[in-house]
Each structure stands twice: as C-alpha cells, then as structure tokens.
Amino acid sequence: MRQKIVAGNWKMNNTLDEGLKLTSEIVNMVNDEVNTDVRVILAPPFVHLTQVRGLVKDSEKISLSAQNCNENDEGAFTGEISAEMLASVGVQYVILGHSERREYFDETNEQLAKKIDIALANNLKPIFCCGESLEVRENGLFKEFVSNQISDSLFHLGEEDLKKVVIAYEPIWAIGTGKTASTEQAQEMHAVIRELLAERYGADVAENISILYGGSCKPSNAPELFACKDVDGGLIGGASLKSRDFLDIIKSF
Ligand SMILES: O=C(CO)COP(=O)(O)O
C-alpha cells in the first residue's frame, strides 16, 4: 500500500506565534479526529521549525518538513540553510523544486538534482515538485515537460534512494488561483508520472511511490481528487493555513 500523505506548505506566512497556534490546533484535531493511516506533514518557515518540532514530536501521524535547502554541504552561502542543519533540528522531509522557487529563484533541474542528493545524504525525504505553466499546458507539451523535470532531477538516483522520494504534481496555473485541475487532468498526469517511473525503475517501485496533487486543493475538491487511482494525497498551500480546512482535507480520503 502506498503511503497517503497530506502536506501543508505554509510558504512565507505566519509569525512564530501564529505558526505555533496553528500547529497546536492541528495536533489536537489530528489526535481527536484522524484514525486513518494518512501521514500529515507540516512545512513551516525555517525559523519555526525547532518550536513546531517540539509540538509535533510526540505525534505518530505528523512529520516535519522544510520548504527548501541549499545544494552545498556547508560554507560561505550567506542566508542559506543546509540539509545537515535541517536534519539536526529533527526535520524529516524537505520540499524541493517548488514552482515558486523555480520561478523567483531560478532553480534549474540540474541544481535540483544536487539538492535531492544532499537531502538524501542527510536522511531527509525529498518532496519533489513538478508541474507546467498555463502556456505549456495550452501548447499541449505538458506531459513531456513534466516528464523532463522528473527525469532530469531524479533519474540519476538508484532504486533505494528513489523509493524515499515523494512527488508532488502542482500545475502552476492551479496554484493560488482557485482554479483546480479537474480530476481527469490530475489523474491523467499522475498516471503519466507513474508510468515514467515504472519504465525507469520497474512497476513495483512505481506502485509504491506517493504522488501528491497540489494547486487550489480545498475541502470541497479534495475528496474527488484523492479518490483518483494515482493521487495519493495533496500538497496544500492556502488551505493549510486554516486548521479546520486542513483537517477536512486530511479527512477526505
Ligand atoms: O503551491 C502549493 C503547495 O505547495 C499550492 O498552493 P495553493 O493550495 O494555495 O494553491
């Protein structure tokens, strides 16, 4: 059975107090209401990680993620955070290749391959994001585009490392726009991704990789998205900032 996952990417939102309040609400609600085998992941800003970790560390269902890491081991990279630092404060996952980082910070597939390697070397599980712009969707080349993102950044990995990666398909035209991919569009791309993984790593490996959907996922559309055969959960932005909405999404399986 593939791991079901709902991850909340807070992006650059919440002061520390707000983040801790949100975390406490989520911890209580997950304890009280969630009895399925879904893994809940919180990805707060870097400066919240240590204290959020204090609140979630006793929860069997909740894990902690960072939103990025640098591709180098250590050194003169002012303002950056290494994978080793994240591991040292108890972080278990790291989001890599989010479209906002690709767009605003010019992250390339090649750079992301290095980030994936350094994350894995420090026992962090990458949540690797991929997804096409509206322009690429409309010119019809979206399957090739997303397949290239995945093969360029992940296909140098051996099987054991690839098994530790979670993939998040986030069509850029659906992020923060209120415009969700239809279930057909989501399922179609998730199946393309799984088939690509099967061709490179074999059907058994592909069957066990969790592929999350992201982009305007909310309580009203999560049930139908999560019911798709190849959708194993969601990477949630805006709706993860409200505990009730986030919980309702977690309970949508
Ligand atoms: O980018 C996302 C999660 O990483 C999705 O954001 P929204 O859920 O706000 O559209």
The ligand as an SDF file (V2000), in Angstrom:
LIG
                    3D

 10  9  0  0  0  0  0  0  0  0999 V2000
    1.7880   25.6130   -4.0650 O   0  0  0  0  0  0  0  0  0  0  0  0
    1.0150   24.9080   -3.4270 C   0  0  0  0  0  0  0  0  0  0  0  0
    1.5040   23.9850   -2.3920 C   0  0  0  0  0  0  0  0  0  0  0  0
    2.8740   23.8200   -2.4630 O   0  0  0  0  0  0  0  0  0  0  0  0
   -0.4550   25.0100   -3.6450 C   0  0  0  0  0  0  0  0  0  0  0  0
   -0.8730   26.2400   -3.1890 O   0  0  0  0  0  0  0  0  0  0  0  0
   -2.4490   26.5500   -3.0700 P   0  0  0  0  0  0  0  0  0  0  0  0
   -3.0620   25.3790   -2.3610 O   0  0  0  0  0  0  0  0  0  0  0  0
   -2.5260   27.8230   -2.2790 O   0  0  0  0  0  0  0  0  0  0  0  0
   -2.9540   26.6890   -4.4810 O   0  0  0  0  0  0  0  0  0  0  0  0
  1  2  2  0
  2  3  1  0
  2  5  1  0
  3  4  1  0
  5  6  1  0
  6  7  1  0
  7  8  2  0
  7  9  1  0
  7 10  1  0
M  END
$$$$
